[in-house]
């Protein structure tokens, strides 16, 4: 019988009276890729920290290469061949690719100085073995996000003796092409006999790249086995205790939408990019679908006035010739950006301040707000949105991704928008929080709000949207309604860009 490279045996972890993990059984074999799934707070991160020695188990033990081990810290597990690529990058921008890969383990000359020639040579070999086409001498601060991710992987796998690689949400910031390249690297690592633990909320990726799956809910393994024995529905049910269809509230009846709120005509976002036209009505959720890089975000930002464009944008029949984010806010159009940490949240301030930061009378002149008003208002919003936090005075960074996203949405709603543009509203959010966000959006539509939603998750587009515009190479290729909104139809239209691609580069 083949033994696992790494395993958890009846592994439990308590923090005081709180039992976070209970009797976990988990195995990873050479050349296999195990999807580790579960909602935020299910215990995935705790399990990884136990497997790598950051935490000591309260009960049970870890086995490595068939032997019981007790790691005193992550350096021991790393030396044994267990590497982790975290969601938050650890590369140093001021150093070169080669310096980052071998940081702390640089080859030295006989005089004790760093041997630059060997450092570059070793890095080149490592990059070539992984199929990564980066210059060892390039400064990391000049690289794209995707290339920084590749440096992280090369850094984690700088030894030839690696046995296990743990990837935590590795595609959260990657485009479709970049994700495809990452998957090729993962396939190559499996061929080399490395076992992989793949943590992701994206079910489509899990079914594409993983051979096995383990689902954790409330600190307990609810199911585990070869990926071929599962469907999207069964995985969601194991994670959140309900079927996929239950995640999405019923859509509005066909023809129930009201008057046109937003009308976009012949909008051009960049030279050489085709013009785009679309509309959004009261009471409907309209989707912008397409592969990452198809131009969805560029179009949304142009509508919102965040980027220059030409064409006509009309809100409630009134043209908006001089668009800007502030002007759009005044007119009743608000936008949730795709990066909540970079463009939305004030990470070191309180939950209360993040709730009310752009509410009229708040944020710019906090001293003018009556004492206690901000906290009282934040408590009401917390309860209304179901944000899980003990006290609104805590920093927003203490919240899970799903709760952070609900704070952002609540902040936008405080401005009473007539039209809400949401770019990747559930990115990095677990299934339970997604279901709550879906219910909120459907409720807003039922009250007459118009919503334009960008999403890379086909399941989300199909389950949530009343109409869908599919983009390809910067243009709107088709509009889908009713029963024509299917994953297969969206992909058929969106993926046609592989045959007609004009060579332009677009971001999400």
N, C-alpha and C positions, 0 to 999 in steps of 0.2 A: 504493500500500500504506500502510495506517495505521501510523504509528510509535508505539511505546510512550512513555508519559510518563516512565517510569523503568525502567531495565534494568541487569542485571548481565551483563557480557561476560567469559567465561572467568575469573571472579573466584575467587581463591584467597587463603587466609590461613593463615600459619604463626605459631605461637608457639614459637620455638626450633626444635627438631627435630619438634615436633608439628604436623602438617598438619590444621587444623580444617576448612577448606573447600577443595575441589579442583575448579577449572574450572567454577564455577557459572554456568549460563545461566538468567536469570530476567527476566520482563517483566511490567509492569503497564500497562494501557491505560485511557484515560479512560472513566468510566462502567462499569468492570468491577470485580469483587471477587474477588481471588485468595486462596484458602485456602493458607496456608503451613503444612504439616504435617510432623511428624517427632517422634521420641522426644526426651525431655530429653537434651541433649548431642549432638543430631544436627547442630547448626550453625545453627538458625533465628535465635537471638539474634545470633550473630556476623554473619550475613548482613545483618540489620537495621542493625547498628552500622556495617557497611561502606557500606550504602546511604545512611546519614545522616551519615557523616563522623566518627563517633566512633573508628573504626579506619581505618587506611590499608591498602589491599590489598597482599599480597605479590606478586601477579601479577594481570593483567587490569585492568579498569577499570569505572567506573560511567558510564552515559549518562543524561542528563536532557534531555528535549525534543529528542532526537536528537543531542545534542552530548556529547562526552566531558567529564566534569567531575572535578575533584579537590577535594573538600571538605576544608578544613583543620580544621573542627570542626562540630558539629551546628548551630551558629547560622547557618552559611552555608546548609545544606540547609533549615533552617526558614525563612530569609528567602526562599529560592527557591520555597517552597510545599510542603514535605514535613513533615507533622506526625505526631507519635507520641503515642499514649495508652498509657502503660505500665500493667502489671498493678498495680503499687504506686502509689497515688495520690500526687500532688504538690501538691494543693490545700492552702491554709492555712486552718485552721478559724477563726482569729480575724479573718479578713477577710470582707468581703461577697462575694456571687456576682460582682458587677461588678468589684470590686477584684481578685479572682482571675483573671477572664477577661483583664483588661488589665494584669496585674501587669508592671511594667517598661515599659509602653507607654501610660501613662495620658495622656489629653488634658489640656493645660495651659492656664491663662489667660495673658494677656499679661504677668502679673506672675510667671509661673513656678510658680504653685500648681496643684494638681490641680483641674480643672474638674469638680466633682461632678455637675452637671446633665448635661453632655455624656457623662460616664462612664456614668451610669445610662441615658441615652438610647441610647448605642452598645451597651451590654450588652443592653438590651431588644430592639433590632433584631436582634442576633446570636441571642438566644434564640428570638425569634419565627421567624426564618428556619430554625432547626433544629427548630421544633415543640416546644420545651422550655418548659413552663409553670412557670417559677420566677421569684420576685421578685428583681430585681437587688440589692435592698437586704438580702436575707436573709443572716444569718451562716452560713457554710458549716458550722460546727460543729453547727448545729441541724438539718442536713439528713440524710436517710436515705442509706445507702450508694449506692442507685441514683441519687439526685439528685446526689451527689458525682461519680458517674461521668458524669452529663450535664454537670456543670460542667467536668470534665476535657475532654470533647469540645468544648464551646464555647470553652474556653481554647485548645485546639489549633487550632481553626478560626476564630480571631478575625479573620483577614484574609479579604477577599473573593477573594484570589488563590491560595487553596490548590489544589494539584494532586493531592496524594496524602495519604491518611490511613492510618496504620498502627495497628491495634488489637491489643493483646496480651492474650489471654484476657479479653475485655471482659465476659463474662457469668458469670465465676467466682463472683461474689457477688450475682447478680441473681435475683429470682424470675421465674416464668414470665411474668407480666404485664409486668414491667419489661424482660425480654428482648424480648418482643413489641414494646414501645415503642422499644427500641433498634434493632430490625430495621426499623421504619418510618423511623427517622431515617437508617439506612444506605441504605435504598431511595431516600430523598429526596436524599441526597448523590450517589448514582450518577446520578440524574436531572439533577443540576447539573453532571455531567461529572467529578466527582472519582473518582479511582481508589483502590481500597481494598486493603490487605493485611490479611488476617484470620488471626490466629494463634490456634488453639484445638485442644484435644484432643477436643472434643465433636463427633463425626461427624454427629450429627443436625443440629446447627446449620450445619455446613459445607454440607451438601447443601441446606439451606433457603435460605441467604442468599448463597452464593458462586456465581459464574459459571464460575470456573476453579479449578484446583488444581495446586500444586507440592509434591511430597513429597521431603524430604531424609533420607537415611540415611547415617550415618558420613561426613558432609561432602560427599556426592555427591547430585545430583538423580537419583532413581530413576524418577520419572515426572512428567509435566506435560501439562496439556491441559484442554479444557472439562470441567466437572463432570459433564455428561450422559453422558460416556463411562466413568464409574466407578460402582462399587458400594461398600458398606461393606467387603465382603470384599477387593476389589482395593486399596482404600486401606490397610487394615490390612496386607495382604501386602506392599505397597510400603514401609511403615514399619518392620515388624518381621520380614519375611521368612517369615511363615507366615499361613495362612488364619484367618479369624475363628473358625471352629469349633475351631481348635487352641488358642485362648486359654483355653478353659474345660475343666477336667478333667471326666470323666464324673460325672454325678450319682449319688446313692445309688439303689438299687433302690426302687421304690414299695413302701411298707409296711415298709421296713427301719428306720425311726426307732424309738427305744426309748421309755422312759417319759416322761411329761410333766415337763419341768423348770420351765417358766414357764407360769402360768395367770393371765390377766388377765380379770376379770369386772366389767362395768358401770363401767369407769373413766371419770370425768368430769374433764377437764383445765381447764375454764373454764365459767362460767355461760353457759347457752344453747347449749353445744356438746354434741351427742349423745354418749352413753356408748359405750365401745368394749370389745370382748371379743376375746381371741385366746389362742393357746397356741403353745408351742415345745417340741419334743421333743428328747431326746438324739439326736445324730447327724444332725440336719437343719439346713439353712440356710433360714430363713423370711424372705421379703422384705416390706418395707413400701413399696409403690409409690404413685404419685399425682403430680399436678402439684405443683410447688413452691408452697407456700402451702396445701396440703391438710391440714396438721396432723400430719404424720408425726413431725417432731422434737419437737413439743409432747407427743405421746403417749409417745415414747421417754423424754423427760426426766421425765415424770410416773411412768412405770414405775420409773425409776432413783431417784426421790425428789429430783430436782434442783428440781422445781417442785411446788407443792401440788396435790392432787387428791383426789377421793373415789372409792370403789370398793374392789375387792379385788385384791390382787396376791399370788399364792402361788408360792413357790419350793420345789420338791421336796415339795409337799404342806403346807408350813408357811406360814401367812399372815404377811405382813409389814405389820402395821398402822401402824408408825411408820417409814416409809421415809425414808432419807437416803442420799446417795452413800457416806458412810463405812460406814453400816450395810449397804448393798448389797455393798460391797467385802468386808466381813467375811463375808457370807453366800455369796459366790462369784459375784456379778453385777457385771460391769465394763462400762464404756461408753467407746467411742471417739467423741469429739465431732466435729462437722463442721468446726470451725475449728482446725486443728492449731497455728497460730501464736498464736491468742488464748487457747485453753483447754487446749492439750496440751503444747506444747514450751516449754522454757526456752531461748530463742533465743541468748542470749549465753554459755551454758555449754557444756561439752564434750559430745561424743557419748556418752562414757562415763557422765556424770552423767545425761543424758537417758534412757539405757538403764535405769538403776537407780533413778531418782528416787522411785518409789513402791513399790519392792521392800521388804518388811519388813526393818527395820534400816538402811535407807538414807534419803537425802533429808533428813528432819527432823534427824537427828543424824549427819551424815557423819563427824564425828570418831571415832565409835564403830566405824566400819568399819575392819578391819585394813588396813594399808598395802598398796597394790597389788591388793587384792581387787576393788575396783570396776573397775579397768582390765582385769584378767584375765577377770572375768565379762563385761564389755562385748565383749571380743575374741571370746569364745565365742558370744555373741548375734549379733555382727556376721557371723560365719561361718555360723551357723545360718540367719539371715534373708537372707543374700546382700546385705548392705549394702555399697555401694561407697564406701569411705573408706580413705585411706591410714593414718590413725592415729586412734584413738578419742579422743585428746586434743584434736582439732580442734573448733572450735565447730560446733554443729549447723546453724547458718546457712550453713555452707559446703556442705552437702549439697543435692542436688536434692530436689524435692518427693516423688518416689517413695521415695527413701532415707529421708527424714524420716518418711514414713508407716510404713515398715517398722520404724523405731526405736520409734515409738509402739506399734505392734502387739506388738513384742517385749516392751516394758515391761509391757503389760497381761498378756501370757502368763506373765511372771515371777511374777504373783500367783496362778497356777493357777486361773483362773476356771472355773466350771461353765457359766455362761451369759455370752456376749459380745454386747453391743449395739454395732453399728458404724454410725455416721451418716456417709454419703458416704465410704466407706473409700478410694476411689480418686480423689477430687476433685483436679484439677490434676496427675494422675499420668499418665505416658506409657504407651503400650501394652505395652511390654516389662515395666515395673514392675507394671502391672495384672495381667498374666499370672502373675507371681510371687506377687502377693497372692492371686489366685484359687486358686492351687495350695495356698498356706498355709491358707486358709480351708477348702478342701475336705479337706485333711489333718486339720485340727482336728475337723471334723465326723466324719470316719472314725474318729477316736479316741474319739468319744462326746460331744464338746462340743456344746452347743446354741448356735446363732447367729441373731441377729435383725439383718437388714441393711436399712438405708435407702439407697436410691439413686435419683437423678434420671435415670440412664441406663438406658433400657429394654433395651438390648442386655445390660447387666450383670445386670439383674433376671431376664431370660429365660434367660441362659446359666448363671447361678450358683445360682438359688434352687430348692429342692424344692417349696415352697409359697409363695404370694404373697397378701398381703392388700392390696387396692386401696382407698386412702382418697380421700374426696371431701368437701369442706366440713367437715372435722373428724371425720367418721365413717367406719367401715369399710364400704364399699359392697358388696364381694364378696370371696370367697376363691377363688383359682385353684389347681389342682393339675395335675400331669402335662402332657398335651398341650394343655390349655386355657391354659397360661401362654404367651401370645404377645404381641408388641408391639401388634398390632391390638386384641386383647381388652382389654389394660390401658388403652390410650388411649380406647377406646370407653366404658369405665366411668369413667375419671378425668376425661375432658373433658366428661362430662354435666353437670358443675358449672356450665358456662356457661349452661345452661338453668334450673338449680335453685338457683343461688347465692343465699344468703340475705343477702348484703351484709356478712358478717363479714370481718375482716381476720386472716389467719393468716400466720405466718412459716414458713420452710422446716420 
